[in-house]
Amino acid sequence: QVQLVESGGGLVQPGGSLRLSCAASGSISRFYVMGWYRQAPGKERELVASITSGGSTNYADSMKGRFTISRDNAKNTVYLQMNSLKPEDTAVYYCNLKMGWGFSYDYWGQGTQVTVSS
């Protein structure tokens, strides 16, 4: 079983920064994709950014240049550095891990609230 624990959310003013962390524990495959998704009230969950076990990254267009995803393999932790935050970035941010054949194993964290407001 895999567990994902997020931390780092909170309230920040527009233009500010936050760093989210996602610590993974359990039996994790050598090959995986970890990512951050977000869901705002009344909207569908959307991909923010992802990173593979090989280090390849992918970003949603609206996050490019503002958000950076990174990982620390020794700690099984993925980070999301969010800069120049906007009110529309307000959402619950979820950590996700996909692994296994066809990435059929799909795990989610409990979510962490990010609120951007003055």
Residue pairs with C-beta under 8 A, 6 or more apart in sequence:
1 26
1 27
2 24
2 25
2 26
2 27
2 28
2 97
2 99
2 105
2 107
3 24
3 25
3 26
3 107
4 22
4 23
4 24
4 95
4 96
4 97
4 107
4 108
4 109
4 110
5 22
5 23
5 25
5 109
5 110
6 20
6 21
6 22
6 93
6 94
6 95
6 109
6 110
6 111
6 112
7 20
7 21
7 23
7 112
8 18
8 19
8 20
8 21
8 112
9 18
9 20
9 93
9 112
9 113
9 114
10 18
10 113
10 114
10 115
11 115
11 117
12 18
12 85
12 114
12 115
12 116
13 116
13 117
13 118
14 85
14 86
14 87
14 116
14 117
14 118
15 84
15 85
16 85
16 116
17 81
17 82
17 83
17 84
17 85
18 82
18 85
18 114
19 79
19 80
19 81
19 82
20 36
20 79
20 80
20 82
20 93
20 95
20 112
20 114
21 77
21 78
21 79
22 34
22 36
22 77
22 78
22 79
22 80
22 95
22 109
23 75
23 76
23 77
24 34
24 76
24 77
24 78
24 95
24 97
25 76
28 76
28 97
28 99
29 53
29 99
29 100
29 105
30 53
31 52
31 53
31 99
32 52
32 53
32 97
32 98
32 99
32 103
33 50
33 51
33 52
33 53
33 97
33 98
33 99
33 103
34 50
34 51
34 71
34 78
34 95
34 96
34 97
34 98
35 47
35 48
35 49
35 50
35 51
35 58
35 69
35 95
35 96
35 97
35 98
36 47
36 48
36 49
36 50
36 69
36 78
36 80
36 93
36 94
36 95
36 96
37 45
37 46
37 47
37 48
37 93
37 94
37 96
38 45
38 46
38 48
38 89
38 91
38 92
38 93
38 94
38 114
39 45
39 46
39 91
39 92
39 94
39 111
40 88
40 90
40 91
40 92
43 91
45 94
46 60
47 58
47 60
48 59
48 60
48 63
48 67
48 69
48 80
48 93
49 57
49 58
49 59
49 60
49 63
49 67
49 68
49 69
49 80
50 57
50 58
50 69
50 96
51 57
51 58
51 69
51 70
51 71
51 78
55 71
57 69
59 67
59 69
66 82
66 83
66 84
66 85
67 80
67 81
67 82
67 83
68 80
68 81
68 83
69 78
69 79
69 80
69 81
70 78
70 79
70 81
71 77
71 78
71 79
72 78
72 79
78 95
80 93
82 89
82 114
85 114
85 116
86 116
87 116
87 117
88 116
89 114
89 116
90 114
90 115
90 116
90 117
91 114
92 111
92 112
92 113
92 114
93 111
93 112
93 113
93 114
94 108
94 109
94 110
94 111
95 108
95 109
96 106
96 107
96 108
96 109
97 105
97 106
97 107
98 105
98 106
98 107
99 105
